[in-house]
C-alpha cells in the first residue's frame, strides 16, 4: 500500500479528534472534521496549496460553528464554566449543605461543593440550611460571612444573577 497525502490528513483528523476528549471545547473536534474534509479534497488529487486553502476554509466555517453553536448545547443552562473563582460569585447568598460521606459543611457554587470557613469566627461547621454570603476563595475553601437578616433568599446553585 502506497502512502497517500490523504492518509496524512486522516491521521491529523484522528489525532485532533482524540485530543478533543481532553478539552471539551469543540475546537479540536471542529479542526479534526476540517482535516477529514481536507482528506476528501486531497483524494480528488488537488495540490498542497489547494489542500491548505481548503483546510483554512473548512476550519473557518466549522470552528465558529462548533464553538458558538454546538458547544452550548452540551452545557447545562445557567452554568458559566470557567468563572468560578474569578469573583463573579462575590456577594451571592447560599445555604450551607452537609456532605454525606464526611459530614463536611460547605456550599455549592456552580454545582461544585466547596468546604467553607466563616471569616469572622473561623468556624468550619455550621448547621445545614444556614444562610451565608460568599466573599472569596482561599485555595479550595469558600470564605463566607453569616447573613445578618433572615429575610434574604438564598442564591440558587446554578443561577448567575447577583442579589441586590
VENGIBEL-V319400 format. One record per residue. N is the residue number from 1. RES is the residue in three letters. SS is DSSP state (h for helix, s for strand, l for the rest). Layout:
# VENGIBEL-V319400
n=N res=RES ss=SS
n=N res=RES ss=SS
This chain:
# VENGIBEL-V319400
n=1 res=UNK ss=l
n=2 res=UNK ss=l
n=3 res=UNK ss=l
n=4 res=UNK ss=l
n=5 res=UNK ss=h
n=6 res=UNK ss=h
n=7 res=UNK ss=h
n=8 res=UNK ss=h
n=9 res=UNK ss=h
n=10 res=UNK ss=h
n=11 res=UNK ss=h
n=12 res=UNK ss=h
n=13 res=UNK ss=h
n=14 res=UNK ss=h
n=15 res=UNK ss=h
n=16 res=UNK ss=h
n=17 res=UNK ss=h
n=18 res=UNK ss=h
n=19 res=UNK ss=h
n=20 res=UNK ss=h
n=21 res=UNK ss=h
n=22 res=UNK ss=h
n=23 res=UNK ss=h
n=24 res=UNK ss=l
n=25 res=UNK ss=l
n=26 res=UNK ss=l
n=27 res=UNK ss=h
n=28 res=UNK ss=h
n=29 res=UNK ss=h
n=30 res=UNK ss=h
n=31 res=UNK ss=h
n=32 res=UNK ss=h
n=33 res=UNK ss=h
n=34 res=UNK ss=h
n=35 res=UNK ss=h
n=36 res=UNK ss=h
n=37 res=UNK ss=h
n=38 res=UNK ss=h
n=39 res=UNK ss=h
n=40 res=UNK ss=h
n=41 res=UNK ss=h
n=42 res=UNK ss=h
n=43 res=UNK ss=h
n=44 res=UNK ss=l
n=45 res=UNK ss=l
n=46 res=UNK ss=l
n=47 res=UNK ss=l
n=48 res=UNK ss=h
n=49 res=UNK ss=h
n=50 res=UNK ss=h
n=51 res=UNK ss=h
n=52 res=UNK ss=h
n=53 res=UNK ss=h
n=54 res=UNK ss=h
n=55 res=UNK ss=h
n=56 res=UNK ss=h
n=57 res=UNK ss=h
n=58 res=UNK ss=h
n=59 res=UNK ss=h
n=60 res=UNK ss=h
n=61 res=UNK ss=h
n=62 res=UNK ss=h
n=63 res=UNK ss=h
n=64 res=UNK ss=h
n=65 res=UNK ss=h
n=66 res=UNK ss=h
n=67 res=UNK ss=h
n=68 res=UNK ss=h
n=69 res=UNK ss=h
n=70 res=UNK ss=h
n=71 res=UNK ss=h
n=72 res=UNK ss=h
n=73 res=UNK ss=h
n=74 res=UNK ss=h
n=75 res=UNK ss=l
n=76 res=UNK ss=l
n=77 res=UNK ss=l
n=78 res=UNK ss=l
n=79 res=UNK ss=l
n=80 res=UNK ss=l
n=81 res=UNK ss=l
n=82 res=UNK ss=l
n=83 res=UNK ss=l
n=84 res=UNK ss=l
n=85 res=UNK ss=l
n=86 res=UNK ss=l
n=87 res=UNK ss=l
n=88 res=UNK ss=l
n=89 res=UNK ss=l
n=90 res=UNK ss=l
n=91 res=UNK ss=l
n=92 res=UNK ss=l
n=93 res=UNK ss=s
n=94 res=UNK ss=s
n=95 res=UNK ss=s
n=96 res=UNK ss=l
n=97 res=UNK ss=s
n=98 res=UNK ss=s
n=99 res=UNK ss=l
n=100 res=UNK ss=l
n=101 res=UNK ss=l
n=102 res=UNK ss=l
n=103 res=UNK ss=l
n=104 res=UNK ss=l
n=105 res=UNK ss=s
n=106 res=UNK ss=s
n=107 res=UNK ss=s
n=108 res=UNK ss=s
n=109 res=UNK ss=s
n=110 res=UNK ss=l
n=111 res=UNK ss=l
n=112 res=UNK ss=s
n=113 res=UNK ss=s
n=114 res=UNK ss=s
n=115 res=UNK ss=s
n=116 res=UNK ss=s
n=117 res=UNK ss=s
n=118 res=UNK ss=s
n=119 res=UNK ss=l
n=120 res=UNK ss=l
n=121 res=UNK ss=l
n=122 res=UNK ss=l
n=123 res=UNK ss=l
n=124 res=UNK ss=l
n=125 res=UNK ss=l
n=126 res=UNK ss=l
n=127 res=UNK ss=l
n=128 res=UNK ss=l
n=129 res=UNK ss=l
n=130 res=UNK ss=l
n=131 res=UNK ss=s
n=132 res=UNK ss=s
n=133 res=UNK ss=s
n=134 res=UNK ss=s
n=135 res=UNK ss=s
n=136 res=UNK ss=s
n=137 res=UNK ss=s
n=138 res=UNK ss=s
n=139 res=UNK ss=l
n=140 res=UNK ss=l
n=141 res=UNK ss=s
n=142 res=UNK ss=s
n=143 res=UNK ss=s
n=144 res=UNK ss=s
n=145 res=UNK ss=s
n=146 res=UNK ss=s
n=147 res=UNK ss=l
n=148 res=UNK ss=l
n=149 res=UNK ss=l
n=150 res=UNK ss=l
n=151 res=UNK ss=l
n=152 res=UNK ss=l
n=153 res=UNK ss=l
n=154 res=UNK ss=l
n=155 res=UNK ss=l
n=156 res=UNK ss=l
n=157 res=UNK ss=l
n=158 res=UNK ss=l
n=159 res=UNK ss=l
n=160 res=UNK ss=l
n=161 res=UNK ss=l
n=162 res=UNK ss=l
n=163 res=UNK ss=l
n=164 res=UNK ss=l
